[in-house]
Amino acid sequence: MLTMGDRATIGASGATEQACIHSNRIRCGADRYYGLGRLRLRAHNSMYNWIWTFVGTGSDVKRIIGPVANGREIVKCAMQQYEDLVDPDRDDLSRVGLSMQIRGLAPDTGTCVVDQGQLYGTVTDDTPDDKHMVATLDSYLNIEGRCVQLTWDPTVISSAGSVTTITYCGVDDALDY
């Protein structure tokens, strides 16, 4: 359900714009006024999920999806992080950034390989928050036949000692507005 929460990609002019790339966080992800937005309940065409536990910084994790099937319009990933903060008033949340790169196929193999293939664009959410969302539209970056590389980058681990992230990604042929 998190990957379906979206205040969509309609800009002030009414034109469709790139999701999650603008400084205005009201367009995507969670915010303090609107939460995660409205939901469009349906089955995703392709769904992926990962659970990672980080106990230190400096060791990012990378995974690849693809190649993306023809007819897909959007790739959207939502990540939440959970950690044991015994005192509920503490504000030293860990900081794990989530980024998505759209890449071409690896020239040697013609498949999707981490850190290989031409880089077409990057969307990052590394704000100090426990909810993150990265998304891109085919109208902004052509995703059909290309690879989606995700990177989790732990830059701060709280004094609790570890943080667990749960990430869900959907690759769909329909937008959520």
C-alpha positions in Angstrom: 0.0 0.0 0.0 2.9 2.4 0.6 3.9 2.4 -3.0 0.4 3.4 -4.0 0.4 6.4 -1.6 1.0 9.4 -3.9 -0.1 12.9 -4.3 0.7 12.2 -7.9 2.8 14.2 -10.4 0.5 17.0 -11.5 2.4 20.3 -11.3 0.9 23.7 -10.7 0.4 24.2 -14.4 -1.6 21.0 -14.7 1.1 19.3 -16.7 2.5 15.9 -15.7 5.9 16.4 -14.1 8.6 14.1 -12.7 7.6 12.6 -9.3 9.7 13.2 -6.3 12.4 15.2 -7.9 11.2 18.7 -7.0 12.0 20.3 -3.6 8.2 20.4 -2.9 7.8 17.2 -1.0 4.0 17.5 -1.1 4.1 15.9 -4.6 5.2 12.5 -3.3 6.2 10.5 -0.3 5.0 11.3 3.3 4.7 14.7 4.7 3.4 16.1 8.0 0.3 17.7 6.5 -1.0 15.0 4.2 0.5 11.7 5.3 1.0 9.4 2.4 -1.9 10.7 0.3 -4.8 8.8 -1.2 -4.6 5.1 -2.3 -5.5 3.5 -5.5 -6.0 -0.1 -4.5 -5.0 -2.5 -7.2 -2.5 -5.2 -7.9 0.9 -4.1 -9.1 2.2 -5.4 -12.4 5.6 -6.1 -10.9 6.3 -5.9 -7.2 9.7 -6.2 -5.4 10.6 -6.0 -1.7 13.8 -6.0 0.3 14.6 -6.0 4.0 18.0 -4.8 5.1 19.4 -4.3 8.6 22.3 -1.8 8.9 24.6 -1.8 11.9 27.1 0.8 10.7 27.7 3.4 8.0 29.8 3.4 4.9 28.5 0.2 3.4 25.8 0.8 0.9 23.7 -1.9 -0.7 22.7 -2.0 -4.4 20.1 -4.1 -6.2 18.9 -4.1 -9.8 15.5 -4.5 -11.4 14.9 -5.1 -15.1 14.9 -4.8 -17.9 11.6 -3.0 -17.5 8.8 -4.5 -19.6 7.2 -2.5 -22.5 4.2 -0.5 -21.6 5.3 0.4 -18.1 4.9 4.1 -17.2 6.1 4.4 -13.6 8.6 2.9 -11.2 8.0 3.8 -7.5 9.7 2.6 -4.4 8.7 3.3 -0.8 11.0 2.6 2.1 10.3 2.7 5.9 12.9 2.3 8.5 12.4 0.7 12.0 14.8 0.9 14.9 14.6 0.2 18.6 14.6 3.6 20.3 13.7 2.7 23.9 13.0 6.3 24.8 10.1 7.5 22.6 11.2 11.2 23.0 14.6 10.6 21.3 15.1 12.3 18.0 18.3 10.6 16.8 16.8 8.5 14.0 19.2 6.8 11.7 19.5 8.2 8.3 19.4 5.8 5.4 19.2 7.4 1.9 17.3 5.6 -0.9 18.2 6.4 -4.5 17.0 5.1 -7.9 19.1 5.2 -11.1 17.7 4.5 -14.5 20.5 2.7 -16.5 20.9 1.1 -19.9 21.8 -2.5 -20.4 25.4 -3.5 -19.6 27.4 -3.3 -22.9 29.2 -6.6 -22.5 26.3 -8.8 -21.5 23.1 -7.0 -22.7 21.6 -7.5 -19.3 21.0 -5.4 -16.1 24.1 -5.3 -14.0 24.8 -3.1 -10.9 26.8 0.0 -11.8 27.0 -0.8 -15.5 25.2 0.6 -18.5 24.6 4.2 -19.5 23.2 6.4 -16.6 20.0 8.3 -17.7 18.9 9.8 -14.4 18.9 9.6 -10.6 16.2 10.3 -8.0 17.2 10.4 -4.4 15.4 10.7 -1.0 18.0 11.1 1.8 16.0 13.4 4.1 16.3 12.7 7.8 12.9 10.9 8.0 11.7 7.4 8.6 9.7 7.2 5.3 11.2 7.7 1.9 9.9 7.5 -1.7 11.6 7.6 -5.0 9.7 7.5 -8.3 10.2 8.2 -12.0 7.8 8.4 -14.9 8.4 7.1 -18.4 7.5 10.5 -19.8 10.5 11.9 -17.8 13.0 9.1 -18.3 12.3 6.3 -20.8 12.2 3.3 -18.5 11.1 0.6 -21.1 13.8 -1.9 -21.7 16.1 -0.1 -19.2 17.4 -1.1 -15.8 16.4 0.3 -12.4 19.2 0.4 -9.8 18.4 1.0 -6.2 20.9 2.0 -3.6 20.5 2.1 0.2 23.1 4.4 1.8 23.3 4.4 5.6 24.9 7.7 6.5 23.9 7.8 10.2 23.1 4.9 12.6 21.6 6.0 15.9 23.0 5.1 19.2 20.4 2.3 19.3 23.1 0.5 17.2 21.1 -0.7 14.2 18.2 0.1 11.8 16.1 -2.1 9.6 14.7 -0.9 6.4 11.8 -2.4 4.5 11.5 -1.3 0.8 8.7 -2.0 -1.6 8.9 -1.2 -5.3 6.2 -1.3 -8.0 6.7 -1.1 -11.7 3.3 -0.3 -13.3 1.5 0.7 -16.4 -0.9 3.1 -14.6 -0.3 6.2 -12.5 -1.8 6.5 -9.1 -3.8 9.7 -9.6 
